[in-house]
């Protein structure tokens, strides 16, 4: 079974993936197929498809499924290693957003940098857990709140911050033998609506 999400953490891997024909191949490989099958569907030479699939397989974007007979030879069947992909800020090197460079915790840039750090950290932890055949303990709480006014939003923020601080003080134990630290990230931003553009090439964050 393919992973739900694969995080791209190097510029070399991102460069190999972010080509239109390779992205299309991964879309088609949501279900296992061979190079010849992909070539027919994309109307490309099989040799070209073979080259792209080898490059994708080297970076772990495509995984081997089986070999099946076709005429007098065996045909390799592969599939996409994940159902979706995310490019980590780490793949951008010095251009990647670093949360230590953003000071305003109420800015959109700080929220994006914190989310980018969470993506990077969870990806590394999941890879480590997979190698050890262990489960990765995570918690995600998500909801939507409609505030009647800016004042109510401010009151909610203050009450939430106080509650989290109290819970943290209650359960945090620096001296717990065998304990493990967890990072808690809470964020809020206006809910998007269908009339707003969602596919712009870039968005500037202050």
Secondary structure, 3 states (H helix, E strand, C coil): CCEEEEEECCHHHHHHHCCHHHHHHHHHCCCCEEHHHHHHHHCCCHHHHHHHHHHHHHCCCEEEEEEEEECCEEEEEEEECEEEEEECHHHHHHHCCCHHHCCCCCCHHHHHHHHHHHHHHHHHHHHHHHHCCCCCCCCCCCCCCCCCCHHHHHHHHHHHHHHHHHHHHHHCCCCCCCCCCCCCCCCCCCCCCCCCCCCCCCCCCC
